[in-house]
Amino acid sequence: MKLVYLDNAATTKPRTEVVESMIPFLKERYGNPSSIYSIARDTKVALTKAREKVAAAIHANPEEIIFTGSGSEADNIAVKGVAYAYAKKGRHIITSAIEHHAVLDSVKHLEARGFKTTFLPVDSYGMVDPGDVEAAITKDTILITIMHANNEIGTIQPISEIAGIAKKRGVIFHTDAVQTVGHIPVDINELGVDMLSLSGHKCNGPKGVGALWVKKGVKPEKLIDGGSQEYNRRAGTENVAGIVGFATALELAVKEVEYESSRLIGLRDYLIKGILERIPHVKLTGHPTERLPGNASFCFEFIEGESLLLSLDRVGICGSSGSACTSGSLEPSHVLLAIGLPHEIAHGSLRLSLGRETTLQDIDYVLEMLPPIVNKLRAMSPLYEDVPLEASSMSY
């Protein structure tokens, strides 16, 4: 059976070059980089080179990179670390209603401990209004955290504009760039942010490794104690093999980002157009143009997303319904509810996220298999009986 993997926003296949770069550090070069003998010095050198590569990918300084166990950990350090470190200055945090749960749950964690929080609304495209950010800032605000691009609907936020507002008001600004680094050009100097989260497995690197870029002068409190690793900012022996693989993946992705993003935009738009033309009662979610190159996300009326995913899986198509981190939940996506969709429509979500191995033939296969699957599922729905078949698709 043909396999079409279209869940690259959840995770990506590690590149061959990435796996090959990691193997020596899982075999003969296994030393602890904090030790002083020769095989340890080898890993220390590799760690330094990897830090330089990750920093170069976002135009940062190597000493500003903190390696973590995931993008989620990076978000936790940014949000909780700043809150605890700057609590004497203020106790107000601003974020958006559509953040990844690594940010949302960190903010709620702080809210339960006496911090004041503002969850900004978004428009029907999932876009944050910079004016709303400025209006929410008070003399007690110490942190603003807005994601660079949404993992579910792909909308890219006006980060540089928001960062300008934060800087003018003297507020630290963090962005979760897990979905963007390696997929679109990311320059921390152009964005103007103070902290930025990254993840290895979103850009054809390994799982279990991420990073937080922290601008010099910003000092989040350390969340993991026990050692002086990562410039005394995150304790624990570094995952050298994972870090080397992460750095290799980022280096390759950045070199190819212009060509690959252009290629994926073409395939993405072809997929979106094909679905909207072939299937009635479909809503495109997210911004029509300001969206990630590989993101095509929809809501299919009169269908449960889980049933759609299982049916697609039977014909070898891998997609997702909402975020992979919450796929076990029976509740509809908080992102889709935030953009104004009612529960019954939000339950019919499908995200198809393209990657570097996606081909035109893959997209044609989806366009061949998806319409009859939708028709079959709708035929079992009593809500669909009285709906005119000629009704056209709708998009935001």
Buried (B, 14 or more C-beta within 10 A) or exposed (E): EEEBBBBBBBBBBBBEBBBEBBEBBBEEBBBBBBEEEEEBEBBBEBBEBBBBBBBBBBBBBBEBBBBBBBBBBBBBBBBBBBBBBBBEEBBBBBBBBBBBBBBBBBBBBBEEEEBBBBBBEBBEBBBBBBEBBBEBBEEEBBBBBBBBBBBBBBBBBBBEBBBBBBBEBEBBBBBBBBBBBBBBBBEBEEBBBBBBBBBBBBBBBBBBBBBBBBBEEBEBBBBBEEEEBBEEBBBBEBBBBBBBBBBBBBBBBBEEBEEBBEBBBEBBBBBBEBBBEBBBBBBBBBBEEBBBBBBBBBBBBBBBBBBBBEBBEEBEBBBBBBBBEBEEEEEBBBBBBBBBBEEEBBBBBBBBBBBBEBEEEBBBBBBEBBBEBBEEBBEEBEEBEEBEEEEEBEBB
